């Protein structure tokens, strides 16, 4: 009987350890994808808040998140500027969108 009990306890510990160390996949509850032009960008500490034209949401992302640029530039979220055309993917939570991916599609640079 003791052997059976010890075997059950050992199996429970092994299953519990396996569950704790297993990969957890994050499910997105309300995904959103938008392509638009940036109206304004504000940085507050480690957070970048982006407002897009014709969008009522605040788009929030950490400033060190990489921005994929189609022309090969190495950019981060803090490098975004008003007037940039972007493709964003995130998770909508009422009036705030937490961004996961940002792609810079077009940046117009005026030379003087």
Buried (B, 14 or more C-beta within 10 A) or exposed (E): EEEEEEEEEEEEEEEEEEEEEEEEEEEEEEEBEBEBBBEEBEEEEEEBBBBBEEBEBBBBBBBEBEBBBEEEEEBBBBBBEEBBBBBBBBBBEEEEBBBBBBBBBEBEEEEE
